[in-house]
Amino acid sequence: PAAAAAPLDLDGNSVAPLTICMIGAGGFIGSHLCEKLMAETRHVVLAVDVYCDKIRHLVDPAPPHLAGRISFHRLNIKNDSRLEGLIKMADLTINLAAICTPADYNTRPLDTIYSNFIDALPVVKYCSENSKRLIHFSTCEVYGKTIGSFLPKDHPLRKEPEFYVLKEDESPCIFGPIVKQRWSYACAKQLIERLIFAEGAENGLEFTIVRPFNWIGPRMDFIPGVDGPSEGVPRVLACFSNNLLRREPLKLVDGGQSQRTFVYIKDAIEAVVLMIENPARANGHIFNVGNPDNEVTVRELAQMMTEVYANVSGEAPLDEPMIDVSSSQFYGEGYDDSDKRIPDMTIINKQLGWNPKTPLKDLLETTLTYQHKTYKEAVKRQMSQASAT
Ligand code: NAD
């Protein structure tokens, strides 16, 4: 297997096997990162999370060929003294743990701020005190709104890249007012980024900050009432998948006019592995990780998903495949949104030579095939039980 060959970093030096403390390893990104590290590297993973459904195939129990390579540590980083020991045992800590679903930002702002800022503090502190490297997951939401969004709607400058392209070391972070509690998440992530950066500057912490731009793929979030709470509102990919599986119209918030770039999880994970294995190129940097070529409005995303799902499932689309809902109906008071998010790729390209590969159409095909296979029968069962009671 690939794992047996002597692996080299981007500068031609051999990569020594690392012990990695991965916090939030049981989530969407964590599950893909664990799979990739197990399949293609020799690194050892200490997987930390409060639940492990998405990595059960790797840890419960670990298959014989992975013996000694991965272990699961069920703990809540809010209040567990084992955390420091695990960070000390590792060469590198990757922190993915967070509340990161937009439906929570304005309805559970305290939990959101605690999770994204307060709960991350001990992780940063233990890494700094013990001179351990940290890869911390932030978000593209730290950019907030584009500069161009404050110009009149048809202003020609809106088309100039400098008014919308988001650059790690140059673009400002532009959030709405405090009453728009949506920004609680972005603001907490911004402050933990600033704290990590300051630990680097003042105490020599070796860090890398990742700003994901809408990574999507299999195992993202949950389908309400099947493997998550029936009243839960996951991120947009799972919301639309849920509507398609139930043959309901897709709900477009505020006309679905926001523009987003979507990147395939497996492309994005390759960037993370490059960061892990090339510390000299990754330390001290903040990296955008996204696919600027995969830009659509949320309305266009809904249209594409409807078409792709029809092919995948063999079911014709509904006559009215989409309906409009207001953000206050869907998300409640205090919602707000970023208008457009195009990642500048200069830094990650120069430092790590990374480029995304998968076009949106292809990644939706793979993902919706997975959603259909994984959930269709369970959704049918759940719907017939619900109508019987
Ligand atoms: P996810 O919700 O699937 O994964 C987060 C994991 O962290 C979950 O398994 C959760 O159980 C765990 N966790 C949360 N709090 C914990 C605690 N106190 N103790 C132990 N475990 C805890 O989300 P994801 O999509 O995998 O995102 C991972 C990181 O990337 C987050 O920090 C998120 O803000 C960031 N991010 C992701 C995206 C994306 O496109 N997926 C975009 C922007 C930012």
Residues whose N, C-alpha, C, O or C-beta is under 5 A from the ligand:
A	BS01	NAD	G24 G26 G27 F28 I29 G30 V48 D49 V50 Y51 L75 N76 I77 K78 N95 L96 A97 A98 C100 F137 S138 T139 C140 P212 F213 N214 W215
